[in-house]
Amino acid sequence: MAATPMLPPNLGPGDGNAPAAPLPPGTDMTGICFRDQLWLNTYPLDHNLVFDYFALSPFYDYTCNNEQLRMRSIHPLDISHLSKMTGIEFMVSEVMEPHLFVMRKQKRDGPEKVTPMLTYYVLDGSIYQAPQLCNVFAARVGRALYHISKAFTTAASKLEKIGHDSENENVSLEPKAAKETIDFKEVKRVDHILASLQRKLPPAPQPPPFPEGYTPPSTAEGEQGPPETDQPDPKLPLVDPILDQGPSKRQKYA
């Protein structure tokens, strides 16, 4: 593919500004991403053009062998030319058009000897740097430790709450049981005192006799008297002296 040579960033024709200093190898750029929507609207993102799109990003190294091939109007991913060179190069390792392209930055020391350095991927037009494997493990371990610590903290707080609730239940149940026991004993004690006082007190005195000439009011018609089953007190006289002697007294004074 004959591609137009791409100029490094901040260095255009007639621009006297010095080019931006390239980032040192192995720089962590996982916190940024690159996307050129104008380019995506103009060109299709496929295996042939993905490298040209990747070359626009800050992840690209203009000292790589691919850039030398581009300057010679050779496809930058031509393995027949790259295998004869040594130095830094980019290769497309995985392709799932048009959504995913994986770019690998590696150092070539011979036709069959390459050392991987960094990995980048183009996901739906956005370019990212893949994190190092050690960083992935560190992040996963840190996340696992966070969740484990949070689980222990939650479990400890719930156990403390359960213990506090059980203590409150024991405290609340003990007074109730004690109160019920005290009330039962108090009732028995009061009954015992009343029974002993009743045995010590003398019998109730007899009611005084009715005065002379007193006639008790007649019971209303339909009123029921005392039950027939009531037995008179054996200590009281069976005959009322006033009611029985009243007629004789009236006859005496008549």
C-alpha distance (Angstrom), angle and dihedral (degrees) to the residues before:
residue distance angle dihedral
M1 . . .
A2 3.78 . .
A3 3.76 105.5 .
T4 3.77 128.8 -178.9
P5 3.79 109.9 -108.4
M6 3.79 111.3 -104.4
L7 3.77 118.8 -135.5
P8 3.80 119.8 -134.8
P9 3.79 116.7 -101.7
N10 3.82 117.9 -81.4
L11 3.79 91.2 17.0
G12 3.79 114.5 96.1
P13 3.78 132.1 154.0
G14 3.76 110.3 -62.5
D15 3.80 91.8 5.1
G16 3.76 110.0 137.6
N17 3.78 94.6 -168.1
A18 3.78 116.3 111.7
P19 3.80 115.1 -112.1
A20 3.78 117.8 -99.4
A21 3.78 112.5 -92.1
P22 3.82 109.7 -103.5
L23 3.74 116.9 -116.5
P24 3.80 114.7 -104.4
P25 3.81 117.3 -100.7
G26 3.77 115.1 -83.1
T27 3.80 93.9 24.4
D28 3.78 111.6 162.2
M29 3.81 107.2 -120.0
T30 3.80 97.4 158.2
G31 3.79 90.7 119.1
I32 3.82 95.1 67.5
C33 3.80 136.8 58.3
F34 3.79 134.2 -166.1
R35 3.80 129.6 -139.6
D36 3.82 130.2 166.4
Q37 3.77 107.2 -168.5
L38 3.81 92.9 -179.4
W39 3.81 91.1 58.1
L40 3.80 91.4 46.2
N41 3.80 90.4 52.2
T42 3.81 90.6 51.2
Y43 3.80 105.4 41.2
P44 3.80 133.1 33.3
L45 3.78 116.4 -111.7
D46 3.80 105.2 -125.9
H47 3.80 140.5 130.9
N48 3.79 93.5 -78.8
L49 3.82 98.1 49.5
V50 3.79 103.0 30.6
F51 3.80 92.1 89.9
D52 3.82 91.7 54.4
Y53 3.79 88.0 51.8
F54 3.79 91.7 47.3
A55 3.83 90.2 51.1
L56 3.82 89.0 64.6
S57 3.81 92.2 61.7
P58 3.81 126.5 88.7
F59 3.81 88.2 -116.5
Y60 3.80 91.8 72.3
D61 3.82 120.0 103.0
Y62 3.80 111.9 -146.1
T63 3.80 91.4 -160.8
C64 3.80 92.7 64.6
N65 3.80 124.7 113.7
N66 3.79 90.9 -113.5
E67 3.80 90.2 65.1
Q68 3.79 90.0 53.4
L69 3.78 90.1 54.3
R70 3.79 90.6 49.2
M71 3.80 89.8 53.2
R72 3.81 87.5 54.5
S73 3.83 91.2 49.3
I74 3.79 91.9 -111.2
H75 3.77 123.3 134.4
P76 3.81 105.2 -92.6
L77 3.81 92.5 -135.7
D78 3.82 96.4 51.1
I79 3.81 101.3 133.1
S80 3.81 92.5 -165.2
H81 3.81 89.7 67.0
L82 3.83 97.9 33.4
S83 3.82 92.4 54.4
K84 3.81 89.4 60.1
M85 3.83 92.9 54.2
T86 3.80 133.7 71.4
G87 3.76 129.0 -143.7
I88 3.81 136.9 49.2
E89 3.77 118.6 -11.9
F90 3.82 140.7 162.7
M91 3.79 124.8 -131.0
V92 3.79 133.3 -175.5
S93 3.79 105.0 -125.0
E94 3.83 102.9 172.0
V95 3.80 130.2 25.6
M96 3.80 130.5 -172.3
E97 3.79 102.7 164.9
P98 2.93 126.3 -113.4
H99 3.80 100.9 -1.4
L100 3.80 109.0 43.5
F101 3.81 134.0 33.4
V102 3.80 122.5 168.3
M103 3.82 116.5 -153.6
R104 3.80 120.9 -165.2
K105 3.80 123.9 -159.1
Q106 3.79 111.0 -151.9
K107 3.77 142.5 163.2
R108 3.80 116.7 -120.4
D109 3.79 118.8 -151.5
G110 3.79 96.6 167.4
P111 3.78 144.5 -11.8
E112 3.81 91.9 -74.2
K113 3.81 101.8 19.6
V114 3.81 117.8 86.7
T115 3.80 131.5 153.2
P116 3.85 117.7 -151.9
M117 3.80 114.2 -130.5
L118 3.81 112.0 168.5
T119 3.80 138.5 -5.0
Y120 3.79 128.8 -142.2
Y121 3.77 130.6 -178.4
V122 3.79 134.7 -159.6
L123 3.80 109.2 -144.1
D124 3.81 115.4 -174.1
G125 3.79 91.0 -30.8
S126 3.83 97.5 -44.6
I127 3.80 117.8 109.7
Y128 3.82 121.0 -145.9
Q129 3.76 136.5 173.7
A130 3.78 112.6 -121.6
P131 3.80 113.7 -128.1
Q132 3.78 122.3 -113.3
L133 3.79 117.2 -94.7
C134 3.81 91.5 -116.9
N135 3.81 89.8 53.6
V136 3.81 90.4 50.3
F137 3.81 91.1 51.7
A138 3.81 91.4 45.9
A139 3.81 91.4 50.5
R140 3.81 93.0 47.3
V141 3.81 92.7 47.2
G142 3.79 91.2 46.7
R143 3.79 91.3 50.0
A144 3.80 91.6 47.9
L145 3.81 91.4 49.7
Y146 3.79 90.4 49.1
H147 3.80 93.0 53.1
I148 3.82 92.2 43.9
S149 3.80 91.3 50.7
K150 3.80 90.7 46.8
A151 3.81 90.6 49.7
F152 3.81 92.0 51.5
T153 3.80 90.9 47.6
T154 3.80 91.7 50.4
A155 3.81 92.1 46.5
A156 3.81 91.8 48.8
S157 3.81 92.1 50.0
K158 3.81 91.4 49.5
L159 3.80 92.1 48.2
E160 3.80 90.4 50.8
K161 3.80 89.9 49.8
I162 3.80 92.1 48.8
G163 3.81 91.1 49.1
H164 3.80 91.4 48.0
D165 3.81 91.7 49.4
S166 3.81 92.0 48.8
E167 3.80 90.8 50.5
N168 3.79 90.3 50.3
E169 3.80 90.6 49.3
N170 3.81 91.4 50.7
V171 3.79 91.1 47.8
S172 3.80 92.0 47.3
L173 3.83 93.6 46.0
E174 3.80 96.2 47.9
P175 3.84 95.9 59.9
K176 3.78 90.6 47.3
A177 3.79 92.6 52.0
A178 3.78 91.6 44.0
K179 3.78 90.8 47.7
E180 3.78 92.4 51.5
T181 3.84 91.6 49.1
I182 3.80 92.2 48.6
D183 3.80 92.4 49.7
F184 3.82 91.9 51.1
K185 3.78 92.6 50.0
E186 3.79 90.8 45.7
V187 3.80 91.3 54.0
K188 3.79 91.9 50.5
R189 3.79 91.2 46.9
V190 3.82 92.6 50.8
D191 3.81 91.0 48.0
H192 3.79 90.2 51.2
I193 3.83 92.3 49.9
L194 3.80 92.8 48.9
A195 3.80 92.1 48.6
S196 3.82 92.4 49.8
L197 3.82 91.7 48.1
Q198 3.78 90.9 49.6
R199 3.79 90.3 53.8
K200 3.82 92.8 48.6
L201 3.83 97.7 46.7
P202 3.85 117.7 87.2
P203 3.78 119.0 -116.2
A204 3.79 118.1 -82.0
P205 3.88 114.7 -88.1
Q206 3.77 121.1 -108.1
P207 3.81 116.3 -96.4
P208 3.86 114.2 -104.6
P209 3.83 118.0 -100.7
F210 3.80 120.6 -98.0
P211 3.83 114.0 -95.7
E212 3.77 119.6 -103.6
G213 3.79 115.2 -82.1
Y214 3.82 92.7 18.3
T215 3.74 113.9 140.0
P216 3.82 114.9 -169.0
P217 3.80 114.4 -128.7
S218 3.76 114.4 -95.9
T219 3.76 115.1 -109.2
A220 3.76 115.9 -106.6
E221 3.73 117.0 -98.4
G222 3.72 111.6 -92.6
E223 3.80 92.0 19.9
Q224 3.69 112.2 131.3
G225 3.72 117.5 -131.5
P226 3.71 127.0 -142.9
P227 3.80 115.8 -51.9
E228 3.74 116.2 -82.5
T229 3.73 90.3 -127.8
D230 3.81 91.2 66.2
Q231 3.76 109.0 107.1
P232 3.82 119.7 -148.2
D233 3.73 118.6 -111.7
P234 3.81 107.6 -94.4
K235 3.83 90.6 -143.0
L236 3.81 92.4 58.9
P237 3.80 119.7 78.8
L238 3.75 113.6 -99.4
V239 3.83 92.1 -136.8
D240 3.77 122.2 58.0
P241 3.80 105.0 -130.4
I242 3.76 94.5 -152.5
L243 3.80 97.7 49.0
D244 3.85 93.6 43.2
Q245 3.77 97.1 42.1
G246 3.76 95.8 40.9
P247 3.85 97.0 84.9
S248 3.77 92.9 48.0
K249 3.82 90.1 51.0
R250 3.79 91.1 48.6
Q251 3.78 89.6 50.2
K252 3.80 89.1 49.5
Y253 3.77 93.2 54.3
A254 3.82 94.5 38.9
